[in-house]
Amino acid sequence: MAEITAASVKQLRDQTDLPMMMCKQALQEADGDLNKAIEILKEKAGKRLEKRTDNVTEEGRIFLKVSDDGSRAAMVEIQCESAPVAGSESLATFGGMLVTQLLTGPGAASGAELLQQPGPGGKSLSDIFTEVSAKIQEKIVVNRVARLDGPVGTYLHHDGKTAVLFQATGAPKNAEVLRDVAMHIAAMKPNVANVADLDPSIVKTERDRLIAEAKASGKPDNIIEKMVEGRLKGFYRDDAGVLVEQPFAKDDSKSVGQVLKDAGCEAKTFVLWRVGK
């Protein structure tokens, strides 16, 4: 059997980023052949990961990136099994690759689609994903991807667990207001951007309920209509979670819709993510 030197073990570890003991055992099995040892490690790492297929991925991290001119923003959520992996440099590096490709590439509708695209160094993101999974030795999942064109405001919480993309229409006088609205979304968690985004059946059910309630009070029809419209605004604001109807978190004397109007734009849509939710 060939002598397994510390230098050869270190060389294999540098190439694979796998634990020293695994590298030494692989070299022993390969009788010192470095390329064969790499194949052995790939097979062993793959089998370990197969055993973790059904493991729950409740931890994770969201990666967010904005183009230099602010014309586009992208987010990628990676889920994993443990908090240490969520905060690891390996996951951060891989997440950075994914979100950069999503921002600058052709786009993707899913994590699986994104992984088929090229990564740095001539490798596909799928190949890099396999390498990262083998190094981490834990199940990781590219769970969600999102990209919005500008004008767009963004927010990413310092722990990487909550993130927002907010898309407006028009030409905002101050881009800072878009970030403020993104922060509002993270804090207040609206359900939709505008009343038009609500399920019409929900609005109809509430309107019918309010009409019946108002008629029971004996009010004339012209008064009933005004009462219902007024109460519907409260429903949109408090129960339905319509962004533009909510009091603005930074200045609750105005609604989010009014703040945006004052800034020369309107809400179009938003994406709010919390890891695993």
Disulfide bonds with the S-S distance in Angstrom:
none
